[in-house]
Amino acid sequence: MAGVAHPILGKLDPAAPGSWDATVAYGGRDVSVDLTIDGDGVTAAHLEALPQEVAELNDLDQAARLAILQDADSGDEDGAALLYITHHHRELSAPDFKRLFGTDRPDSASYNSLLSRLVLVRVGLYPESEEAQILLDYSIDPNATNYLLCVSFDSSRRPTAVDLES
């Protein structure tokens, strides 16, 4: 396949393995967008199924945030969202935790408020993956922590997982 122009990432060659990246403005912040191709089986249809415009991030962002809240509301103490909160409560100073999360102490009544402060920092695009074709990474503050809450989307743009990464 000859090179194609992706509206966000620019000119790329999906016939060759590689990665491409760009920075876009979303929600008043810079967000990194990257595309990774590992093999040579990517078609134009694969690329067309990926977000083509920044405006397409709105629905993905809303679905990701809902998935994060559902993960927190599950009550699973080993769930990614609760681990994100408890890790930062342990690791950050009390003033930093309050500055970032808006409260001194996390409790189940405040999870939604705490998690609503997360910001989208990265969109990863993996056209060869059925279960994690789009990945949205969230941080409370990329300058304060390396930990991310990552929401994976399948090829139908449905959230499939919420994971904690560093």
C-alpha positions in Angstrom: 0.0 0.0 0.0 1.3 3.4 -0.8 1.6 6.1 1.8 -1.6 7.6 3.1 -2.4 10.9 4.8 -4.0 10.5 8.2 -5.7 13.8 9.3 -4.1 13.8 12.7 -0.8 11.9 12.2 0.1 13.1 8.7 1.7 11.0 6.0 2.4 7.4 7.0 3.1 4.1 5.3 0.8 1.4 6.8 2.6 -1.3 4.7 5.7 -1.0 6.9 6.0 -1.5 10.6 6.7 1.7 12.5 5.2 4.3 14.7 3.9 7.8 14.1 3.0 10.5 16.5 1.5 14.0 16.8 0.3 16.4 19.5 -3.2 17.7 19.4 -5.1 20.2 21.6 -8.0 18.6 23.5 -9.7 19.9 26.6 -7.4 22.8 26.7 -4.3 20.6 27.0 -1.8 19.0 24.7 -2.5 15.3 24.1 -0.1 12.9 22.5 -1.5 10.7 19.7 0.5 7.8 18.4 0.0 5.0 16.0 1.9 1.7 16.2 2.0 -0.8 13.3 3.9 -4.0 14.1 3.3 -6.1 10.9 2.5 -5.6 7.3 -1.2 -6.6 7.3 -2.7 -3.1 7.9 -5.1 -2.0 5.3 -6.8 1.3 4.5 -9.9 0.0 6.3 -7.9 -0.5 9.5 -6.7 3.1 9.4 -10.2 4.5 8.5 -11.6 2.7 11.7 -9.3 4.8 13.9 -10.2 8.4 15.0 -9.7 10.8 12.1 -10.4 14.0 13.9 -9.8 15.4 17.3 -13.6 15.8 17.7 -13.9 12.0 17.7 -12.1 12.0 21.0 -15.2 13.4 22.8 -17.2 10.2 22.7 -14.2 8.1 23.5 -13.3 10.3 26.4 -16.8 10.2 27.8 -16.9 6.4 27.5 -13.5 6.0 29.1 -14.4 8.2 32.0 -17.6 6.2 32.6 -15.5 3.0 32.4 -13.1 4.4 35.0 -16.0 5.3 37.3 -17.6 1.9 36.9 -14.3 0.3 37.8 -14.1 2.4 41.0 -17.7 1.7 41.8 -17.2 -2.1 41.4 -15.9 -2.2 45.0 -12.9 -4.3 43.9 -10.0 -3.1 46.0 -7.7 -4.5 43.3 -9.5 -2.5 40.6 -7.3 -0.1 38.6 -9.2 3.0 39.6 -9.1 2.3 43.3 -5.4 1.3 43.2 -4.7 4.6 41.4 -6.3 6.6 44.2 -4.9 4.6 47.1 -1.4 4.5 45.6 -1.3 8.3 45.3 -2.8 8.7 48.7 0.1 6.7 50.1 2.8 8.2 48.0 2.0 11.9 47.8 2.3 14.3 50.6 -1.0 15.4 52.2 -0.8 18.9 50.6 0.0 17.4 47.2 -2.8 14.9 47.4 -5.2 17.6 48.3 -4.0 19.9 45.6 -4.3 17.2 42.9 -7.4 15.3 44.0 -9.2 18.1 45.9 -9.5 16.3 49.2 -7.4 15.1 52.1 -8.7 11.6 52.2 -10.3 9.3 49.6 -13.5 7.5 50.5 -16.1 5.7 48.4 -18.3 8.8 48.5 -15.6 10.9 46.8 -14.3 8.6 44.1 -16.3 10.2 41.3 -15.1 13.6 42.3 -11.5 12.4 42.6 -11.5 10.6 39.3 -13.2 13.5 37.5 -9.9 15.4 37.9 -8.0 13.1 35.7 -6.8 14.5 32.4 -6.3 12.7 29.1 -2.6 12.7 28.2 -2.3 10.2 25.4 -4.2 8.4 22.7 -2.6 5.2 21.4 -3.8 3.7 18.2 -3.1 0.0 17.4 -5.0 -1.0 14.2 -3.8 -4.6 14.4 -5.4 -5.3 17.8 -9.1 -6.3 18.1 -9.4 -5.9 21.9 -7.2 -2.8 22.4 -7.3 -0.9 19.1 -7.6 2.5 20.9 -6.0 3.2 24.2 -6.7 6.4 26.3 -4.2 7.2 29.0 -5.2 9.4 32.0 -3.2 11.1 34.7 -3.9 13.3 37.7 -0.8 15.3 36.7 1.9 14.0 34.4 4.4 16.2 36.2 3.6 14.7 39.6 3.3 11.0 38.7 4.2 8.4 36.1 1.2 6.3 36.9 -1.7 6.2 34.4 -5.2 4.9 34.2 -5.5 3.3 30.7 -8.8 2.5 29.1 -8.7 0.1 26.1 -11.3 0.1 23.4 -12.1 -2.7 20.9 -12.6 -2.2 17.2 -16.2 -1.3 17.9 -15.0 1.5 20.2 -16.4 -0.2 23.3 -14.2 0.0 26.4 -12.8 -3.4 27.2 -10.5 -2.8 30.1 -9.3 -0.2 32.7 -5.7 -0.8 33.7 -3.1 0.8 35.9 0.2 1.5 34.2 3.4 3.2 35.1 
